[in-house]
Amino acid sequence: MSVETESPADGDQAVEELARELGEAITEMPAYQTFSEKKEAVEADEEAQAQIEEFEQIREEYMMARQTGQADQDDLRQLQEAQEKLHSIPVMSEFLQAQNDLELRLQALNEHISEPLDVDFGEKAGGCCND
């Protein structure tokens, strides 16, 4: 009479398979589909890409000035204006809304996953240490 027991490795494999299935299921969610479509639209939009490059350059210059202690309110104001200009492009604002909607949905899923655990799954899975 043999008793088959599940080894820890089998349990790990089962969890990994469930995680893959969850990832695949997430890609089928309307919030993810919308996010993906809006991301592609931003990537294909020349105006948005030009504004992203401009914003990134201004942000980089601001960060360098801040590290050297030379950033002032005008630099911050310029960065904020570049961000507002970028976010005002319709394709970008639609992407940001889709991103926010997806993040809220993923946060709700994280709460369901974390419910039986003693840790916040999403926070710990993010790789950040909070000592």
Contact map, one row per residue, 1 for C-alpha under 8 A:
11100000000000000000000000000000000000000000000000000000000000000000000000000000000000000000000000000000000000000000000000000000000
11110000000000000000000000000000000000000000000000000000000000000000000000000000000000000000000000000000000000000000000000000000000
11111000000000000000000000000000000000000000000000000000000000000000000000000000000000000000000000000000000000000000000000000000000
01111100000000000000000000000000000000000000000000000000000000000000000000000000000000000000000000000000000000000000000000000000000
00111110000000000000000000000000000000000000000000000000000000000000000000000000000000000000000000000000000000000000000000000000000
00011111011000000000000000000000000000000000000000000000000000000000000000000000000000000000000000000000000000000000000000000000000
00001111111000000000000000000000000000000000000000000000000000000000000000000000000000000000000000000000000000000000000000000000000
00000111111100000000000000000000000000000000000000000000000000000000000000000000000000000000000000000000000000000000000000000000000
00000011111110000000000000000000000000000000000000000000000000000000000000000000000000000000000000000000000000000000000000000000000
00000111111111000000000000000000000000000000000000000000000000000000000000000000000000000000000000000000000000000000000000000000000
00000111111111100000000000000000000000000000000000000000000000000000000000000000000000000000000000000000000000000000000000000000000
00000001111111110000000000000000000000000000000000000000000000000000000000000000000000000000000000000000000000000000000000000000000
00000000111111111000000000000000000000000000000000000000000000000000000000000000000000000000000000000000000000000000000000000000000
00000000011111111100000000000000000000000000000000000000000000000000000000000000000000000000000000000000000000000000000000000000000
00000000001111111110000000000000000000000000000000000000000000000000000000000000000000000000000000000000000000000000000000000000000
00000000000111111111000000000000000000000000000000000000000000000000000000000000000000000000000000000000000000000000000000000000000
00000000000011111111100000000000000000000000000000000000000000000000000000000000000000000000000000000000000000000000000000000000000
00000000000001111111110000000000000000000000000000000000000000000000000000000000000000000000000000000000000000000000000000000000000
00000000000000111111111000000000000000000000000000000000000000000000000000000000000000000000000000000000000000000000000000000000000
00000000000000011111111100000000000000000000000000000000000000000000000000000000000000000000000000000000000000000000000000000000000
00000000000000001111111110000000000000000000000000000000000000000000000000000000000000000000000000000000000000000000000000000000000
00000000000000000111111111000000000000000000000000000000000000000000000000000000000000000000000000000000000000000000000000000000000
00000000000000000011111111100000000000000000000000000000000000000000000000000000000000000000000000000000000000000000000000000000000
00000000000000000001111111110000000000000000000000000000000000000000000000000000000000000000000000000000000000000000000000000000000
00000000000000000000111111111000000000000000000000000000000000000000000000000000000000000000000000000000000000000000000000000000000
00000000000000000000011111111001000000000000000000000000000000000000000000000000000000000000000000000000000000000000000000000000000
00000000000000000000001111111001100000000000000000000000000000000000000000000000000000000000000000000000000000000000000000000000000
00000000000000000000000111111101100000000000000000000000000000000000000000000000000000000000000000000000000000000000000000000000000
00000000000000000000000011111111100000000000000000000000000000000000000000000000000000000000000000000000000000000000000000000000000
00000000000000000000000000011111110000000000000000000000000000000000000000000000000000000000000000000000000000000000000000000000000
00000000000000000000000000001111111000000000000000000000000000000000000000000000000000000000000001001100100000000000000000000000000
00000000000000000000000001111111111100000000000000000000000000000000000000000000000000000000000000000100000000000000000000000000000
00000000000000000000000000111111111110000000000000000000000000000000000000000000000000000000000000000000000000000000000000000000000
00000000000000000000000000000111111111000000000000000000000000000000000000000000000000000000000001000000000000000000000000000000000
00000000000000000000000000000011111111100000000000000000000000000000000000000000000000000000001001100100000000000000000000000000000
00000000000000000000000000000001111111110000000000000000000000000000000000000000000000000000000000000000000000000000000000000000000
00000000000000000000000000000000111111111000000000000000000000000000000000000000000000000000000000000000000000000000000000000000000
00000000000000000000000000000000011111111100000000000000000000000000000000000000000000000010011001000000000000000000000000000000000
00000000000000000000000000000000001111111110000000000000000000000000000000000000000000000000001000000000000000000000000000000000000
00000000000000000000000000000000000111111111000000000000000000000000000000000000000000000000000000000000000000000000000000000000000
00000000000000000000000000000000000011111111100000000000000000000000000000000000000000000010000000000000000000000000000000000000000
00000000000000000000000000000000000001111111100110000000000000000000000000000000000000000011001000000000000000000000000000000000000
00000000000000000000000000000000000000111111110110000000000000000000000000000000000000000000000000000000000000000000000000000000000
00000000000000000000000000000000000000011111110010000000000000000000000000000000000000000000000000000000000000000000000000000000000
00000000000000000000000000000000000000001111111110000000000000000000000000000000000000000010000000000000000000000000000000000000000
00000000000000000000000000000000000000000011111111000000000000000000000000000000000000000000000000000000000000000000000000000000000
00000000000000000000000000000000000000000000111111100000000000000000000000000000000000000000000000000000000000000000000000000000000
00000000000000000000000000000000000000000110111111110000000000000000000000000000000001001011000000000000000000000000000000000000000
00000000000000000000000000000000000000000111111111111000000000000000000000000000000000000000000000000000000000000000000000000000000
00000000000000000000000000000000000000000000011111111100000000000000000000000000000000000000000000000000000000000000000000000000000
00000000000000000000000000000000000000000000001111111110000000000000000000000000010011000000000000000000000000000000000000000000000
00000000000000000000000000000000000000000000000111111111000000000000000000000000000001000000000000000000000000000000000000000000000
00000000000000000000000000000000000000000000000011111111100000000000000000000000000000000000000000000000000000000000000000000000000
00000000000000000000000000000000000000000000000001111111110000000000000000000000010000000000000000000000000000000000000000000000000
00000000000000000000000000000000000000000000000000111111111000000000000000000010011001000000000000000000000000000000000000000000000
00000000000000000000000000000000000000000000000000011111111100000000000000000000000000000000000000000000000000000000000000000000000
00000000000000000000000000000000000000000000000000001111111110000000000000000000000000000000000000000000000000000000000000000000000
00000000000000000000000000000000000000000000000000000111111111000000000000000110010000000000000000000000000000000000000000000000000
00000000000000000000000000000000000000000000000000000011111111100000000000000010000000000000000000000000000000000000000000000000000
00000000000000000000000000000000000000000000000000000001111111110000000000000000000000000000000000000000000000000000000000000000000
00000000000000000000000000000000000000000000000000000000111111111000000000000000000000000000000000000000000000000000000000000000000
00000000000000000000000000000000000000000000000000000000011111111100001000110010000000000000000000000000000000000000000000000000000
00000000000000000000000000000000000000000000000000000000001111111110001000000000000000000000000000000000000000000000000000000000000
00000000000000000000000000000000000000000000000000000000000111111111000000000000000000000000000000000000000000000000000000000000000
00000000000000000000000000000000000000000000000000000000000011111111111000000000000000000000000000000000000000000000000000000000000
00000000000000000000000000000000000000000000000000000000000001111111111000000000000000000000000000000000000000000000000000000000000
00000000000000000000000000000000000000000000000000000000000000111111110000000000000000000000000000000000000000000000000000000000000
00000000000000000000000000000000000000000000000000000000000000011111111000000000000000000000000000000000000000000000000000000000000
00000000000000000000000000000000000000000000000000000000000000001111111000000000000000000000000000000000000000000000000000000000000
00000000000000000000000000000000000000000000000000000000000000001111111100000000000000000000000000000000000000000000000000000000000
00000000000000000000000000000000000000000000000000000000000001101101111110110000000000000000000000000000000000000000000000000000000
00000000000000000000000000000000000000000000000000000000000000000000011111110000000000000000000000000000000000000000000000000000000
00000000000000000000000000000000000000000000000000000000000000000000001111111000000000000000000000000000000000000000000000000000000
00000000000000000000000000000000000000000000000000000000000000000000000111111100000000000000000000000000000000000000000000000000000
00000000000000000000000000000000000000000000000000000000000001000000001111111110000000000000000000000000000000000000000000000000000
00000000000000000000000000000000000000000000000000000000000001000000001111111111000000000000000000000000000000000000000000000000000
00000000000000000000000000000000000000000000000000000000000000000000000011111111100000000000000000000000000000000000000000000000000
00000000000000000000000000000000000000000000000000000000010000000000000001111111110000000000000000000000000000000000000000000000000
00000000000000000000000000000000000000000000000000000010011001000000000000111111111000000000000000000000000000000000000000000000000
00000000000000000000000000000000000000000000000000000000000000000000000000011111111100000000000000000000000000000000000000000000000
00000000000000000000000000000000000000000000000000000000000000000000000000001111111110000000000000000000000000000000000000000000000
00000000000000000000000000000000000000000000000000100110010000000000000000000111111111000000000000000000000000000000000000000000000
00000000000000000000000000000000000000000000000000000010000000000000000000000011111111100000000000000000000000000000000000000000000
00000000000000000000000000000000000000000000000000000000000000000000000000000001111111110000000000000000000000000000000000000000000
00000000000000000000000000000000000000000000000000100000000000000000000000000000111111111000000000000000000000000000000000000000000
00000000000000000000000000000000000000000000000100110010000000000000000000000000011111111001000000000000000000000000000000000000000
00000000000000000000000000000000000000000000000000000000000000000000000000000000001111111101100100000000000000000000000000000000000
00000000000000000000000000000000000000000000000000000000000000000000000000000000000111111101100000000000000000000000000000000000000
00000000000000000000000000000000000000000000000100000000000000000000000000000000000011111111100000000000000000000000000000000000000
00000000000000000000000000000000000000000000000000000000000000000000000000000000000000111111110000000000000000000000000000000000000
00000000000000000000000000000000000001001100100100000000000000000000000000000000000000001111111000000000000000000000000000000000000
00000000000000000000000000000000000000000100000100000000000000000000000000000000000001111111111100000000000000000000000000000000000
00000000000000000000000000000000000000000000000000000000000000000000000000000000000000111111111110000000000000000000000000000000000
00000000000000000000000000000000000001000000000000000000000000000000000000000000000000000111111111000000000000000000000000000000000
00000000000000000000000000000000001001100100000000000000000000000000000000000000000000000011111111100000000000000000000000000000000
00000000000000000000000000000000000000000000000000000000000000000000000000000000000000100001111111110000000000000000000000000000000
00000000000000000000000000000000000000000000000000000000000000000000000000000000000000000000111111111000000000000000000000000000000
00000000000000000000000000000010011001000000000000000000000000000000000000000000000000000000011111111100000000000000000000000000000
00000000000000000000000000000000001000000000000000000000000000000000000000000000000000000000001111111110000000000000000000000000000
00000000000000000000000000000000000000000000000000000000000000000000000000000000000000000000000111111111000000000000000000000000000
00000000000000000000000000000010000000000000000000000000000000000000000000000000000000000000000011111111100000000000000000000000000
00000000000000000000000000000011001000000000000000000000000000000000000000000000000000000000000001111111110000000000000000000000000
00000000000000000000000000000000000000000000000000000000000000000000000000000000000000000000000000111111111000000000000000000000000
00000000000000000000000000000000000000000000000000000000000000000000000000000000000000000000000000011111111100000000000000000000000
00000000000000000000000000000010000000000000000000000000000000000000000000000000000000000000000000001111111110000000000000000000000
00000000000000000000000000000000000000000000000000000000000000000000000000000000000000000000000000000111111111000000000000000000000
00000000000000000000000000000000000000000000000000000000000000000000000000000000000000000000000000000011111111100000000001000000000
00000000000000000000000000000000000000000000000000000000000000000000000000000000000000000000000000000001111111110000000000000000000
00000000000000000000000000000000000000000000000000000000000000000000000000000000000000000000000000000000111111111000000000000000000
00000000000000000000000000000000000000000000000000000000000000000000000000000000000000000000000000000000011111111100000111000000000
00000000000000000000000000000000000000000000000000000000000000000000000000000000000000000000000000000000001111111110000110000000000
00000000000000000000000000000000000000000000000000000000000000000000000000000000000000000000000000000000000111111111000000000000000
00000000000000000000000000000000000000000000000000000000000000000000000000000000000000000000000000000000000011111111100010000000000
00000000000000000000000000000000000000000000000000000000000000000000000000000000000000000000000000000000000001111111111111000000000
00000000000000000000000000000000000000000000000000000000000000000000000000000000000000000000000000000000000000111111110000000000000
00000000000000000000000000000000000000000000000000000000000000000000000000000000000000000000000000000000000000011111110000000000000
00000000000000000000000000000000000000000000000000000000000000000000000000000000000000000000000000000000000000001111111110000000000
00000000000000000000000000000000000000000000000000000000000000000000000000000000000000000000000000000000000000000111111100000000000
00000000000000000000000000000000000000000000000000000000000000000000000000000000000000000000000000000000000000000100111110010000000
00000000000000000000000000000000000000000000000000000000000000000000000000000000000000000000000000000000000001100100111111110000000
00000000000000000000000000000000000000000000000000000000000000000000000000000000000000000000000000000000000001101100101111111000000
00000000000000000000000000000000000000000000000000000000000000000000000000000000000000000000000000000000001001000100000111111100000
00000000000000000000000000000000000000000000000000000000000000000000000000000000000000000000000000000000000000000000000111111111000
00000000000000000000000000000000000000000000000000000000000000000000000000000000000000000000000000000000000000000000001111111111100
00000000000000000000000000000000000000000000000000000000000000000000000000000000000000000000000000000000000000000000000011111111000
00000000000000000000000000000000000000000000000000000000000000000000000000000000000000000000000000000000000000000000000001111111000
00000000000000000000000000000000000000000000000000000000000000000000000000000000000000000000000000000000000000000000000000111111100
00000000000000000000000000000000000000000000000000000000000000000000000000000000000000000000000000000000000000000000000000111111110
00000000000000000000000000000000000000000000000000000000000000000000000000000000000000000000000000000000000000000000000000010011111
00000000000000000000000000000000000000000000000000000000000000000000000000000000000000000000000000000000000000000000000000000001111
00000000000000000000000000000000000000000000000000000000000000000000000000000000000000000000000000000000000000000000000000000000111
